[in-house]
Amino acid sequence: MSTGYIRKMRTSLLDGKNVNYEFVLAQDGVEKYLPLNASIGKKITLKSHQVYECLNCQKQGAKSYGQGYCFDCFSKLAECDMCIVKPELCHYDAGTCREPRWAERYCMKPHIVYLANSSGLKVGITREQQIPTRWLDQGAVQALPILKVETRYLSGVMEKALAQVMSDKTNWRELLKNEGSNLNMIEEREKVLPLLKPLIEQYGAEILASDAVSFQYPVSQFPEKIQSIDLDKTPEQSGVLLGIKGQYLIFDNGVLNVRKYTSLKMEINL
């Protein structure tokens, strides 16, 4: 039995394609990594202590905001601002950024605009250093970088433009049904790049000639019916782990969105 505050699962690639998962628990500033792939097919018990510890100030409370923060930190931190969800709303240049130094480290850095096949074709953005982690967290089975821009704001402008013709979100239920099929990602790129030509020229975006990549997730069986596990309503849960995809644990009695419970104190028995 291991106890600590939940962090998002850590991912890595085996042989460049197969996704490896570790469950992460933090305690007193130290993170503990618990291998998960070997637990598929085995019973796992989770027990919530029903207390959250803020990722920033460590204040404890009965709920969290913005995936792991207390309300005060959620209200004041730049990483919790609306422009993180909608980067085209960036207000750094207006001089009203909550934390300019934070923005300089994370937002004023090269970003990648990409196409991914998760619950179907979607457009997304991420910092250059977050590839392929961002794709694995979303449960993408295919991904293809298409543009490189100098800031998060510019990636948001590109993403918003493409969101007019395709999704910019993952349908988590479809993701966990695994009903999608492989796409010709190169063909999809050639379809959308002409739509962005004016913006590419205006902002000097770099067109990437990357190859598409594919990922295989450790799943022995996908659920026929999607039922969410709610640790706030039912603090103790047990079930056989059938697989892992994105930031979801797939059990024989439901699915758990691990990232939803970031900073929740819990016990896990693998």
C-alpha positions, 0 to 999 in steps of 0.5 A, a space after each residue: 500500500 502506497 500513500 500520497 497526493 496524486 499527480 498525473 501519471 508519468 509516461 514513457 515510450 518503449 521501443 518508440 511506440 508502446 506506452 509505459 505508465 507509472 502512477 505518481 504519488 507525492 509526499 513531503 515534496 518527494 514523488 514516488 513512481 509506481 509501475 502500472 503496466 505489470 498490474 494490468 489483469 490484476 485487482 487494484 484498490 484505491 482509497 481517497 482520504 478526501 483531502 486535497 493539497 494545493 500544488 502551489 501553496 500546500 493548503 489543504 481543503 475538501 476540493 480543488 480547482 483547475 486540477 490541483 489548486 486551492 481557490 486562492 492560487 487558482 484565482 491568481 496564478 498565471 498557469 490557471 488563467 483563461 489564456 492557458 485554455 484559450 491561448 489566443 486570449 494571451 494578454 502578456 503584451 498588454 502588460 496585464 499578465 498575472 506573472 510575467 516571469 512565468 509567462 516568459 518561461 512557459 508561454 514565450 517559448 517555441 510551440 508546436 501546432 499538431 494534428 492528432 488522432 485520439 477520438 478522431 482527428 483534432 488539432 492541438 498545441 504544445 510546447 516543443 519540449 512537451 512532445 510526445 508527452 502531450 500526445 500520450 496524455 491525450 491518448 493519441 494513437 497517431 500524431 503529426 507536428 505541422 507548424 512551429 511558432 515562437 509563442 503560445 499566443 501564436 500557436 493559439 491563433 493557428 489552433 483557433 483557425 483550424 478549429 473552424 474545420 476540425 475538433 480541438 478537443 478529445 471526446 473522452 468517451 470515444 477515446 476509451 471505446 477505441 472505435 477509431 481507425 487509423 488516418 493518413 496523417 500526411 494527407 490530413 496535413 496537406 488538406 489543412 496547411 492551405 487554410 493557414 497560409 495567410 496566418 503562416 505568412 503573417 506570423 512567419 510560422 515554420 512548416 514542419 516536414 515531420 513524419 507521423 508517429 503512432 502509439 500503442 497503449 497497454 489495454 487488454 480490453 476496452 469497455 463496452 459501456 463507459 462509466 466514470 469512477 467518482 472518488 469524491 462520492 465513493 472514496 474506496 474503489 476496487 477493480 481489475 485493471 484492464 488497461 491505461 490510455 491517456 490519463 485514464 485507468 480502465 477497470 472492469 467496473 468503470 474508468 478513472 480520470 487520474 488527472 481529475 484528482 490531481 493533489 488528492 491524498 489517497 492510498 493505492 494497493 497494486 
